[in-house]
Amino acid sequence: MAAILVTGGAGYIGSHTCKALRRAGFDPITYDNLGRGNPEAVKWGPLEVGELADKAHLRETLARYRPLAVIHFAAFAYLGESNTEPALYYQNNVGGTAALLDALRESKIDKVVFSSSCAVYGAPASVPIVEETQMAPLNPYGTTKMICERMLQDCALAFPLRYIALRYFNAAGADPDGEIGECHVPETHAIPLLLEAAAGESPAFTIYGEDYPTADGACVRDYIHVADLADAHVKATRALLEGAESTAFNLGTERGWSVRELIRTIREVTGRDVPIIVGGRRPGDPPTLVANAARVRHQLDWRPRYPDIATQVRHAWAWRQGDCRTWRRMRTQSAAATVSQS
């Protein structure tokens, strides 16, 4: 099978993409330092443990597997952390991407699918958001994604390189087969935090701000199933292999759900109460982020299979009842061991 290198393939979206690649007939090679990834999620191809900054190891891995393309997920992705630790995000996200692009140039690998984000848009003046919307990120995380996209553009002018940047909105859900799912320590995403509160694993869920200019005062987000994101990465990879030109696509369902609507859905799906605390707004939280995904529909023939938020919650809830607890325990123990050794 043709090899595809997946940086950050032990992460949430990366691991689902590896499964989708295997189903599509590719051999996904995960390259991950496991600092925030889950080794248990690497099930569909080999794992190379390494840093992007380790030039010798990265180049040796590229030479050994000779991937036809690279899907680049490896990045830190906590918005709040990026506000308090901006240098860490520039060093890891921008520096890691620069190191990867340098290695690809030397290795003569000229196709990249880049994991970007709707965070590059900031708080746009109008929604749904189209790809031509001006980039004006509100936090260092979004800024690093914007810079990486610009790096890809510049490198594509400097040497043979074609890329597709996928700007996705809020990833949600879990593998419909229950084999993998979301496991972050600490967890920062709304749906798993709500499920923790529903399961009694946390005292309450905090709504950050209820005075936004939305229908119910809460933030509105476009939630997209992680399996649909994985499918889009496979389609983007195939497009590059078939000669597609460099471009960027939004990935979303084109439907926004407020935090209040999420809470109602969680209660309906789980049959449990969700204790709520209302707090103030967080810095850098736009009121509404909803995608216009017409371009990706037309050019990649991609459409989400699981656009309904209740389906996404059901899959995430089923995952939480299964291996999620074991994974979280192992991640927590690993994090504690790292702290004790430092």
Secondary structure, DSSP 4 states (H G I P E B T S, - for coil): -EEEEEETTTSHHHHHHHHHHHHTTEEEEEEE--SSS-GGG--SS-EEE--TT-HHHHHHHHHHH--SEEEE--S---HHHHHH-HHHHIIIIIHHHHHHHHHHHHHT--EEEEEEEGGGG-S-SSSSBPTTSPP--SSHHHHHHHHHHHHHHHHHHHSS-EEEEEEE-EEE---TTSS-----SS---HHHHHHHHHTTSSS-EEEE-S-SSSSSSS-EE-EEEHHHHHHHHHHHHHHHHTTPPPEEEEE--S--EEHHHHHHHHHHHH-S---EEEEPPPTT--SEE-B--HHHHHHH----S---HHHHHHHHHHHHHTTHHHHHHHHHHHHHHHHHH-
